[in-house]
Amino acid sequence: MLALTKMSHQEWFLMRMFRQWLKLILYWLYFMALISMRVLLLNWVIVLRMASVVLLCKKILGRHCLLETIL
């Protein structure tokens, strides 16, 4: 605590700027992680919908449908 009182104004300013940059970087990483998680969830929803369409085709046609061969 004594070291904090002995710091010059410039050192204090630099530490404050460093903390703000660190906070900004952490928020940016958190935001990017949220976006990537949302994209992954969206991809899983698309995959599950495609699988349900394939199962529906099988149920209706009783044989392999064209969509299943494409996938």
Biopython code that builds the backbone (N, CA, C, O; Angstrom):
import numpy as np
from Bio.PDB.StructureBuilder import StructureBuilder

atoms = [
    (1, "MET", "N", (0.826, -1.198, 0.000)),
    (1, "MET", "CA", (0.000, 0.000, 0.000)),
    (1, "MET", "C", (0.870, 1.261, 0.000)),
    (1, "MET", "O", (0.498, 2.290, -0.563)),
    (2, "LEU", "N", (2.025, 1.155, 0.639)),
    (2, "LEU", "CA", (2.950, 2.288, 0.692)),
    (2, "LEU", "C", (3.482, 2.615, -0.705)),
    (2, "LEU", "O", (3.732, 3.774, -1.036)),
    (3, "ALA", "N", (3.649, 1.548, -1.526)),
    (3, "ALA", "CA", (4.154, 1.754, -2.884)),
    (3, "ALA", "C", (3.153, 2.547, -3.720)),
    (3, "ALA", "O", (3.550, 3.312, -4.599)),
    (4, "LEU", "N", (1.867, 2.372, -3.457)),
    (4, "LEU", "CA", (0.852, 3.101, -4.208)),
    (4, "LEU", "C", (0.901, 4.598, -3.909)),
    (4, "LEU", "O", (0.677, 5.420, -4.798)),
    (5, "THR", "N", (1.191, 4.945, -2.665)),
    (5, "THR", "CA", (1.259, 6.369, -2.312)),
    (5, "THR", "C", (2.519, 7.016, -2.872)),
    (5, "THR", "O", (2.532, 8.223, -3.113)),
    (6, "LYS", "N", (3.582, 6.236, -3.083)),
    (6, "LYS", "CA", (4.854, 6.770, -3.588)),
    (6, "LYS", "C", (4.862, 6.907, -5.118)),
    (6, "LYS", "O", (5.765, 7.527, -5.679)),
    (7, "MET", "N", (3.844, 6.323, -5.801)),
    (7, "MET", "CA", (3.828, 6.372, -7.264)),
    (7, "MET", "C", (3.637, 7.794, -7.765)),
    (7, "MET", "O", (2.923, 8.597, -7.164)),
    (8, "SER", "N", (4.286, 8.078, -8.870)),
    (8, "SER", "CA", (4.088, 9.390, -9.485)),
    (8, "SER", "C", (2.755, 9.401, -10.233)),
    (8, "SER", "O", (2.129, 8.362, -10.443)),
    (9, "HIS", "N", (2.350, 10.582, -10.619)),
    (9, "HIS", "CA", (1.075, 10.727, -11.331)),
    (9, "HIS", "C", (1.094, 9.969, -12.658)),
    (9, "HIS", "O", (0.092, 9.379, -13.060)),
    (10, "GLN", "N", (2.244, 9.993, -13.334)),
    (10, "GLN", "CA", (2.363, 9.320, -14.633)),
    (10, "GLN", "C", (2.234, 7.804, -14.472)),
    (10, "GLN", "O", (1.545, 7.160, -15.262)),
    (11, "GLU", "N", (2.880, 7.232, -13.468)),
    (11, "GLU", "CA", (2.779, 5.787, -13.222)),
    (11, "GLU", "C", (1.346, 5.392, -12.881)),
    (11, "GLU", "O", (0.849, 4.367, -13.348)),
    (12, "TRP", "N", (0.690, 6.208, -12.067)),
    (12, "TRP", "CA", (-0.696, 5.932, -11.697)),
    (12, "TRP", "C", (-1.592, 5.955, -12.928)),
    (12, "TRP", "O", (-2.464, 5.101, -13.088)),
    (13, "PHE", "N", (-1.367, 6.955, -13.809)),
    (13, "PHE", "CA", (-2.134, 7.080, -15.043)),
    (13, "PHE", "C", (-1.915, 5.866, -15.946)),
    (13, "PHE", "O", (-2.864, 5.342, -16.529)),
    (14, "LEU", "N", (-0.647, 5.418, -16.060)),
    (14, "LEU", "CA", (-0.339, 4.257, -16.899)),
    (14, "LEU", "C", (-0.989, 2.991, -16.358)),
    (14, "LEU", "O", (-1.499, 2.172, -17.123)),
    (15, "MET", "N", (-0.968, 2.832, -15.028)),
    (15, "MET", "CA", (-1.617, 1.655, -14.441)),
    (15, "MET", "C", (-3.118, 1.676, -14.684)),
    (15, "MET", "O", (-3.726, 0.645, -14.968)),
    (16, "ARG", "N", (-3.704, 2.852, -14.572)),
    (16, "ARG", "CA", (-5.139, 2.984, -14.810)),
    (16, "ARG", "C", (-5.476, 2.661, -16.268)),
    (16, "ARG", "O", (-6.451, 1.962, -16.544)),
    (17, "MET", "N", (-4.668, 3.171, -17.195)),
    (17, "MET", "CA", (-4.875, 2.880, -18.617)),
    (17, "MET", "C", (-4.708, 1.389, -18.902)),
    (17, "MET", "O", (-5.471, 0.808, -19.674)),
    (18, "PHE", "N", (-3.703, 0.776, -18.270)),
    (18, "PHE", "CA", (-3.474, -0.656, -18.448)),
    (18, "PHE", "C", (-4.681, -1.454, -17.971)),
    (18, "PHE", "O", (-5.107, -2.401, -18.632)),
    (19, "ARG", "N", (-5.232, -1.068, -16.816)),
    (19, "ARG", "CA", (-6.420, -1.761, -16.301)),
    (19, "ARG", "C", (-7.606, -1.607, -17.244)),
    (19, "ARG", "O", (-8.353, -2.559, -17.470)),
    (20, "GLN", "N", (-7.779, -0.408, -17.793)),
    (20, "GLN", "CA", (-8.896, -0.187, -18.711)),
    (20, "GLN", "C", (-8.727, -1.003, -19.990)),
    (20, "GLN", "O", (-9.694, -1.572, -20.497)),
    (21, "TRP", "N", (-7.498, -1.063, -20.513)),
    (21, "TRP", "CA", (-7.244, -1.878, -21.707)),
    (21, "TRP", "C", (-7.490, -3.351, -21.422)),
    (21, "TRP", "O", (-8.065, -4.063, -22.245)),
    (22, "LEU", "N", (-7.050, -3.807, -20.247)),
    (22, "LEU", "CA", (-7.252, -5.201, -19.868)),
    (22, "LEU", "C", (-8.739, -5.521, -19.770)),
    (22, "LEU", "O", (-9.189, -6.566, -20.239)),
    (23, "LYS", "N", (-9.492, -4.621, -19.162)),
    (23, "LYS", "CA", (-10.935, -4.816, -19.038)),
    (23, "LYS", "C", (-11.591, -4.860, -20.410)),
    (23, "LYS", "O", (-12.466, -5.687, -20.666)),
    (24, "LEU", "N", (-11.156, -3.951, -21.296)),
    (24, "LEU", "CA", (-11.703, -3.905, -22.651)),
    (24, "LEU", "C", (-11.418, -5.199, -23.407)),
    (24, "LEU", "O", (-12.296, -5.732, -24.086)),
    (25, "ILE", "N", (-10.195, -5.703, -23.288)),
    (25, "ILE", "CA", (-9.822, -6.957, -23.956)),
    (25, "ILE", "C", (-10.639, -8.121, -23.410)),
    (25, "ILE", "O", (-11.099, -8.965, -24.179)),
    (26, "LEU", "N", (-10.824, -8.177, -22.095)),
    (26, "LEU", "CA", (-11.614, -9.255, -21.495)),
    (26, "LEU", "C", (-13.070, -9.199, -21.947)),
    (26, "LEU", "O", (-13.669, -10.232, -22.243)),
    (27, "TYR", "N", (-13.644, -7.991, -22.002)),
    (27, "TYR", "CA", (-15.018, -7.855, -22.487)),
    (27, "TYR", "C", (-15.129, -8.289, -23.938)),
    (27, "TYR", "O", (-16.101, -8.937, -24.325)),
    (28, "TRP", "N", (-14.120, -7.928, -24.753)),
    (28, "TRP", "CA", (-14.137, -8.304, -26.161)),
    (28, "TRP", "C", (-14.073, -9.824, -26.313)),
    (28, "TRP", "O", (-14.803, -10.400, -27.121)),
    (29, "LEU", "N", (-13.196, -10.477, -25.533)),
    (29, "LEU", "CA", (-13.098, -11.942, -25.583)),
    (29, "LEU", "C", (-14.407, -12.598, -25.159)),
    (29, "LEU", "O", (-14.839, -13.579, -25.764)),
    (30, "TYR", "N", (-15.036, -12.055, -24.117)),
    (30, "TYR", "CA", (-16.320, -12.578, -23.645)),
    (30, "TYR", "C", (-17.383, -12.443, -24.733)),
    (30, "TYR", "O", (-18.164, -13.365, -24.967)),
    (31, "PHE", "N", (-17.405, -11.286, -25.394)),
    (31, "PHE", "CA", (-18.361, -11.031, -26.466)),
    (31, "PHE", "C", (-18.152, -12.001, -27.627)),
    (31, "PHE", "O", (-19.117, -12.540, -28.169)),
    (32, "MET", "N", (-16.884, -12.224, -28.012)),
    (32, "MET", "CA", (-16.582, -13.152, -29.099)),
    (32, "MET", "C", (-16.970, -14.583, -28.730)),
    (32, "MET", "O", (-17.464, -15.331, -29.573)),
    (33, "ALA", "N", (-16.746, -14.959, -27.476)),
    (33, "ALA", "CA", (-17.139, -16.299, -27.025)),
    (33, "ALA", "C", (-18.651, -16.463, -27.099)),
    (33, "ALA", "O", (-19.143, -17.518, -27.501)),
    (34, "LEU", "N", (-19.390, -15.428, -26.713)),
    (34, "LEU", "CA", (-20.852, -15.495, -26.803)),
    (34, "LEU", "C", (-21.309, -15.649, -28.247)),
    (34, "LEU", "O", (-22.204, -16.441, -28.542)),
    (35, "ILE", "N", (-20.687, -14.883, -29.150)),
    (35, "ILE", "CA", (-21.059, -14.977, -30.564)),
    (35, "ILE", "C", (-20.756, -16.370, -31.109)),
    (35, "ILE", "O", (-21.577, -16.950, -31.820)),
    (36, "SER", "N", (-19.574, -16.913, -30.778)),
    (36, "SER", "CA", (-19.216, -18.234, -31.303)),
    (36, "SER", "C", (-20.128, -19.316, -30.729)),
    (36, "SER", "O", (-20.482, -20.262, -31.433)),
    (37, "MET", "N", (-20.515, -19.185, -29.446)),
    (37, "MET", "CA", (-21.445, -20.156, -28.863)),
    (37, "MET", "C", (-22.796, -20.090, -29.561)),
    (37, "MET", "O", (-23.433, -21.115, -29.808)),
    (38, "ARG", "N", (-23.227, -18.863, -29.877)),
    (38, "ARG", "CA", (-24.512, -18.708, -30.560)),
    (38, "ARG", "C", (-24.462, -19.335, -31.950)),
    (38, "ARG", "O", (-25.416, -19.986, -32.377)),
    (39, "VAL", "N", (-23.340, -19.137, -32.659)),
    (39, "VAL", "CA", (-23.180, -19.731, -33.994)),
    (39, "VAL", "C", (-23.184, -21.254, -33.900)),
    (39, "VAL", "O", (-23.809, -21.928, -34.719)),
    (40, "LEU", "N", (-22.477, -21.805, -32.885)),
    (40, "LEU", "CA", (-22.467, -23.259, -32.703)),
    (40, "LEU", "C", (-23.864, -23.789, -32.426)),
    (40, "LEU", "O", (-24.264, -24.813, -32.979)),
    (41, "LEU", "N", (-24.612, -23.091, -31.563)),
    (41, "LEU", "CA", (-25.984, -23.515, -31.267)),
    (41, "LEU", "C", (-26.848, -23.462, -32.515)),
    (41, "LEU", "O", (-27.658, -24.357, -32.757)),
    (42, "LEU", "N", (-26.671, -22.401, -33.315)),
    (42, "LEU", "CA", (-27.432, -22.263, -34.548)),
    (42, "LEU", "C", (-27.102, -23.403, -35.511)),
    (42, "LEU", "O", (-27.995, -23.945, -36.164)),
    (43, "ASN", "N", (-25.820, -23.767, -35.600)),
    (43, "ASN", "CA", (-25.417, -24.881, -36.462)),
    (43, "ASN", "C", (-26.045, -26.186, -35.995)),
    (43, "ASN", "O", (-26.499, -26.985, -36.814)),
    (44, "TRP", "N", (-26.074, -26.412, -34.663)),
    (44, "TRP", "CA", (-26.694, -27.628, -34.148)),
    (44, "TRP", "C", (-28.179, -27.669, -34.460)),
    (44, "TRP", "O", (-28.713, -28.730, -34.782)),
    (45, "VAL", "N", (-28.859, -26.521, -34.371)),
    (45, "VAL", "CA", (-30.289, -26.466, -34.698)),
    (45, "VAL", "C", (-30.498, -26.832, -36.160)),
    (45, "VAL", "O", (-31.424, -27.573, -36.489)),
    (46, "ILE", "N", (-29.633, -26.312, -37.047)),
    (46, "ILE", "CA", (-29.750, -26.625, -38.478)),
    (46, "ILE", "C", (-29.518, -28.116, -38.714)),
    (46, "ILE", "O", (-30.253, -28.745, -39.476)),
    (47, "VAL", "N", (-28.496, -28.686, -38.061)),
    (47, "VAL", "CA", (-28.201, -30.118, -38.220)),
    (47, "VAL", "C", (-29.374, -30.963, -37.730)),
    (47, "VAL", "O", (-29.758, -31.932, -38.385)),
    (48, "LEU", "N", (-29.942, -30.602, -36.584)),
    (48, "LEU", "CA", (-31.078, -31.363, -36.050)),
    (48, "LEU", "C", (-32.296, -31.259, -36.962)),
    (48, "LEU", "O", (-33.023, -32.237, -37.135)),
    (49, "ARG", "N", (-32.523, -30.093, -37.542)),
    (49, "ARG", "CA", (-33.647, -29.945, -38.475)),
    (49, "ARG", "C", (-33.443, -30.799, -39.714)),
    (49, "ARG", "O", (-34.381, -31.431, -40.198)),
    (50, "MET", "N", (-32.209, -30.820, -40.232)),
    (50, "MET", "CA", (-31.931, -31.647, -41.407)),
    (50, "MET", "C", (-32.145, -33.123, -41.084)),
    (50, "MET", "O", (-32.703, -33.869, -41.889)),
    (51, "ALA", "N", (-31.692, -33.540, -39.888)),
    (51, "ALA", "CA", (-31.880, -34.937, -39.488)),
    (51, "ALA", "C", (-33.361, -35.267, -39.359)),
    (51, "ALA", "O", (-33.787, -36.356, -39.744)),
    (52, "SER", "N", (-34.150, -34.339, -38.822)),
    (52, "SER", "CA", (-35.584, -34.608, -38.686)),
    (52, "SER", "C", (-36.253, -34.685, -40.056)),
    (52, "SER", "O", (-37.183, -35.469, -40.243)),
    (53, "VAL", "N", (-35.788, -33.873, -41.025)),
    (53, "VAL", "CA", (-36.324, -33.951, -42.390)),
    (53, "VAL", "C", (-36.001, -35.307, -43.004)),
    (53, "VAL", "O", (-36.850, -35.910, -43.661)),
    (54, "VAL", "N", (-34.770, -35.794, -42.794)),
    (54, "VAL", "CA", (-34.376, -37.104, -43.319)),
    (54, "VAL", "C", (-35.238, -38.201, -42.706)),
    (54, "VAL", "O", (-35.708, -39.088, -43.417)),
    (55, "LEU", "N", (-35.449, -38.147, -41.389)),
    (55, "LEU", "CA", (-36.286, -39.153, -40.728)),
    (55, "LEU", "C", (-37.722, -39.093, -41.229)),
    (55, "LEU", "O", (-38.369, -40.128, -41.395)),
    (56, "LEU", "N", (-38.222, -37.885, -41.469)),
    (56, "LEU", "CA", (-39.576, -37.726, -41.994)),
    (56, "LEU", "C", (-39.675, -38.322, -43.394)),
    (56, "LEU", "O", (-40.665, -38.974, -43.724)),
    (57, "CYS", "N", (-38.648, -38.098, -44.224)),
    (57, "CYS", "CA", (-38.614, -38.681, -45.571)),
    (57, "CYS", "C", (-38.647, -40.204, -45.494)),
    (57, "CYS", "O", (-39.372, -40.857, -46.244)),
    (58, "LYS", "N", (-37.850, -40.766, -44.572)),
    (58, "LYS", "CA", (-37.811, -42.224, -44.421)),
    (58, "LYS", "C", (-39.173, -42.762, -44.003)),
    (58, "LYS", "O", (-39.627, -43.794, -44.498)),
    (59, "LYS", "N", (-39.819, -42.042, -43.079)),
    (59, "LYS", "CA", (-41.113, -42.497, -42.584)),
    (59, "LYS", "C", (-42.160, -42.447, -43.688)),
    (59, "LYS", "O", (-42.968, -43.365, -43.827)),
    (60, "ILE", "N", (-42.142, -41.367, -44.475)),
    (60, "ILE", "CA", (-43.144, -41.205, -45.534)),
    (60, "ILE", "C", (-42.865, -42.153, -46.698)),
    (60, "ILE", "O", (-43.773, -42.840, -47.166)),
    (61, "LEU", "N", (-41.630, -42.196, -47.163)),
    (61, "LEU", "CA", (-41.305, -42.970, -48.360)),
    (61, "LEU", "C", (-41.013, -44.434, -48.057)),
    (61, "LEU", "O", (-41.225, -45.302, -48.903)),
    (62, "GLY", "N", (-40.527, -44.705, -46.852)),
    (62, "GLY", "CA", (-40.204, -46.080, -46.502)),
    (62, "GLY", "C", (-38.898, -46.563, -47.115)),
    (62, "GLY", "O", (-38.550, -47.735, -46.974)),
    (63, "ARG", "N", (-38.186, -45.700, -47.780)),
    (63, "ARG", "CA", (-36.887, -46.059, -48.355)),
    (63, "ARG", "C", (-35.983, -44.845, -48.284)),
    (63, "ARG", "O", (-36.391, -43.791, -47.797)),
    (64, "HIS", "N", (-34.738, -44.986, -48.775)),
    (64, "HIS", "CA", (-33.794, -43.866, -48.736)),
    (64, "HIS", "C", (-34.284, -42.746, -49.645)),
    (64, "HIS", "O", (-34.639, -42.978, -50.800)),
    (65, "CYS", "N", (-34.297, -41.549, -49.118)),
    (65, "CYS", "CA", (-34.703, -40.417, -49.951)),
    (65, "CYS", "C", (-33.468, -39.735, -50.534)),
    (65, "CYS", "O", (-32.343, -39.998, -50.109)),
    (66, "LEU", "N", (-33.683, -38.882, -51.481)),
    (66, "LEU", "CA", (-32.593, -38.192, -52.175)),
    (66, "LEU", "C", (-31.788, -37.322, -51.210)),
    (66, "LEU", "O", (-30.569, -37.213, -51.335)),
    (67, "LEU", "N", (-32.477, -36.706, -50.250)),
    (67, "LEU", "CA", (-31.810, -35.825, -49.295)),
    (67, "LEU", "C", (-30.793, -36.585, -48.454)),
    (67, "LEU", "O", (-29.730, -36.053, -48.131)),
    (68, "GLU", "N", (-31.111, -37.821, -48.099)),
    (68, "GLU", "CA", (-30.192, -38.611, -47.280)),
    (68, "GLU", "C", (-28.916, -38.946, -48.056)),
    (68, "GLU", "O", (-27.825, -38.963, -47.486)),
    (69, "THR", "N", (-29.058, -39.211, -49.354)),
    (69, "THR", "CA", (-27.859, -39.515, -50.143)),
    (69, "THR", "C", (-26.997, -38.266, -50.311)),
    (69, "THR", "O", (-25.772, -38.358, -50.391)),
    (70, "ILE", "N", (-27.643, -37.095, -50.364)),
    (70, "ILE", "CA", (-26.876, -35.847, -50.474)),
    (70, "ILE", "C", (-26.102, -35.603, -49.187)),
    (70, "ILE", "O", (-24.930, -35.229, -49.228)),
    (71, "LEU", "N", (-26.750, -35.812, -48.043)),
    (71, "LEU", "CA", (-26.095, -35.600, -46.759)),
    (71, "LEU", "C", (-25.094, -36.700, -46.505)),
    (71, "LEU", "O", (-24.431, -36.705, -45.468)),
]
sb = StructureBuilder()
sb.init_structure("model")
sb.init_model(0)
sb.init_chain("A")
sb.init_seg("    ")
for serial, (resi, resn, name, xyz) in enumerate(atoms, 1):
    if name == "N":
        sb.init_residue(resn, " ", resi, " ")
    sb.init_atom(name, np.array(xyz, "f"), 0.0, 1.0, " ", f" {name:<3s}", serial, name[0])
structure = sb.get_structure()
